Amino acid sequence: MTELYSPSHVQELLGIDSNTLRKYATLLEGHGYPIHRNSRGHRGYFEKDIITLRKFIEFNNQEGMTLELSAQAIMSGIAEATITVEVTEEEPIQPIPDQIVTLTQSSVLDDLLERTENLERINIDLLTLLKEKAVREAYLEDKMNQILKYAQRTEQLLEERSNFMLEETRKQIAAAQQKKWWQWWK
């Protein structure tokens, strides 16, 4: 039987705190990932859950990935790994060999088409995020350039004012040292 790990043990293994583990688990559950809960509603994690959480963290650490996109990527990977087949006992189908090949190819093609569409949506979301990031970076760079120009202009004005004040002081000292017309005999 597979071992069930406590949340604190999983936190230790993944190097995250309890709030982060809870947030990740809730997000994955929101996207349809089943996490074991006991009768009191407390989560327990199997080895496969720990592997999934590690992949989730790896996706999330990639540049431009959000928690939402990481969860979608995880769920699309799980969907690819597990293919479920429903069998009804009412009317068993006895296809001939050519029909078996056709049915299998059709379901595989439909599955591949669905996966491709899902990946295209994720790629479009990633491109949108990258464009938004580029716009934000351009805006921040523009603001930094404006601040730099403002600082340079401020320094220039302070230097000009300092030079002006120095020149005025020199003029006043020179004027004070000149002899006045009534003091010509001194």
C-alpha positions in Angstrom: 0.0 0.0 0.0 1.2 3.5 -0.7 2.2 5.7 2.1 0.1 8.7 3.1 2.2 11.8 4.1 1.1 14.5 6.4 1.1 18.2 5.3 3.9 19.0 7.6 6.1 16.2 6.1 5.3 17.5 2.6 6.2 21.0 3.6 9.5 19.7 4.8 10.1 17.8 1.6 9.2 20.7 -0.7 10.7 23.5 1.4 7.5 25.5 1.6 5.4 26.8 4.5 1.9 25.6 5.4 0.1 28.5 3.8 1.9 28.0 0.5 1.1 24.2 0.5 -2.5 25.0 1.3 -2.7 27.6 -1.4 -1.2 25.2 -4.0 -3.4 22.3 -3.0 -6.6 24.5 -3.1 -5.6 25.8 -6.6 -5.0 22.3 -7.9 -8.2 21.0 -6.4 -10.0 23.9 -8.1 -8.7 22.7 -11.4 -10.0 19.2 -10.7 -6.9 17.5 -9.1 -8.0 15.0 -6.5 -6.2 15.3 -3.1 -7.0 12.8 -0.4 -8.9 14.0 2.6 -9.7 12.1 5.7 -13.1 12.0 7.5 -12.4 15.3 9.2 -11.5 17.0 5.9 -7.7 17.1 6.5 -5.5 16.6 3.5 -3.1 13.7 3.1 -0.6 13.4 0.3 0.6 10.4 -1.6 3.9 10.1 -3.5 2.1 11.1 -6.8 0.8 14.2 -5.1 4.2 15.2 -4.0 5.6 14.7 -7.5 2.7 16.8 -8.9 3.4 19.6 -6.4 7.1 19.6 -7.3 6.2 19.9 -11.0 3.7 22.7 -10.1 6.5 24.6 -8.2 8.9 24.1 -11.2 6.3 25.5 -13.6 5.6 28.4 -11.2 9.3 29.3 -11.0 9.6 29.7 -14.7 9.5 33.3 -15.9 6.1 34.5 -17.0 4.2 31.7 -15.3 1.4 32.5 -12.9 -0.1 30.1 -10.4 -3.1 29.8 -12.6 -1.1 28.9 -15.7 1.0 26.4 -13.7 -2.1 24.7 -12.5 -3.5 24.5 -16.1 -0.2 23.1 -17.3 -0.2 20.4 -14.6 -3.8 19.4 -15.3 -3.1 19.2 -19.1 -0.1 17.0 -18.3 -2.2 14.8 -16.1 -5.0 14.6 -18.8 -2.4 13.4 -21.2 -1.1 10.7 -18.8 -4.5 9.3 -17.9 -7.0 8.3 -20.5 -10.3 7.0 -19.2 -12.5 4.7 -21.1 -16.1 4.1 -20.2 -17.6 0.6 -20.9 -21.3 0.0 -20.8 -22.6 -3.5 -20.1 -25.9 -3.0 -21.9 -24.7 -3.6 -25.5 -21.2 -4.8 -25.9 -19.8 -3.7 -29.3 -18.2 -6.4 -31.4 -16.4 -4.4 -34.0 -14.6 -6.0 -36.8 -10.8 -5.4 -36.9 -11.0 -2.5 -39.4 -13.4 -0.7 -37.2 -11.2 -1.2 -34.1 -8.4 0.7 -35.9 -10.7 3.4 -37.1 -12.3 3.9 -33.6 -8.9 4.0 -31.9 -7.4 6.4 -34.4 -10.5 8.7 -34.1 -10.4 8.8 -30.3 -6.6 9.4 -30.3 -7.0 12.2 -32.9 -9.8 13.8 -30.9 -7.7 13.6 -27.8 -4.6 15.0 -29.5 -6.7 17.8 -31.0 -8.1 18.7 -27.6 -4.6 18.7 -26.1 -3.3 20.8 -28.9 -6.1 23.4 -28.4 -5.4 23.5 -24.7 -1.7 24.0 -25.3 -2.5 26.8 -27.8 -4.6 28.5 -25.2 -1.8 28.3 -22.7 0.7 29.6 -25.2 -1.6 32.6 -26.0 -1.9 33.3 -22.3 1.9 33.2 -22.0 2.4 35.5 -24.9 -0.1 37.9 -23.5 1.7 37.9 -20.2 5.1 38.4 -21.9 3.7 41.3 -23.9 2.3 42.9 -20.7 5.6 42.4 -19.0 7.4 44.0 -21.9 5.1 47.0 -21.7 5.6 47.3 -17.9 9.3 47.1 -18.3 9.3 49.8 -21.1 7.1 52.0 -18.9 9.5 51.5 -15.9 12.5 52.2 -18.0 10.9 55.4 -19.3 10.1 56.5 -15.8 13.7 55.8 -14.7 15.0 57.9 -17.6 12.7 60.7 -16.6 13.9 60.5 -13.0 17.5 60.5 -14.1 17.0 63.5 -16.4 15.2 65.3 -13.5 18.1 64.5 -11.1 20.7 65.7 -13.7 18.7 68.9 -14.3 18.4 69.5 -10.5 22.1 69.0 -10.1 22.8 71.5 -12.9 20.5 74.1 -11.4 22.0 73.7 -8.0 25.5 74.1 -9.5 24.4 77.2 -11.4 22.8 78.7 -8.3 25.9 78.0 -6.3 28.1 79.7 -8.9 25.7 82.6 -9.0 25.7 83.0 -5.2 29.5 82.7 -5.2 29.8 85.4 -7.9 27.4 87.7 -6.0 29.4 87.2 -2.8 32.6 88.1 -4.6 31.0 91.3 -6.1 29.7 92.3 -2.6 33.2 91.8 -1.1 34.8 93.7 -3.9 32.3 96.5 -3.5 32.9 96.7 0.2 36.6 96.9 -0.3 36.5 99.8 -2.8 37.1 103.2 -1.3 34.2 105.5 -1.2 34.5 108.9 -2.9 34.4 110.7 0.5 37.2 108.5 1.8 39.8 109.6 -0.9 42.1 111.1 1.6 42.6 107.9 3.6 
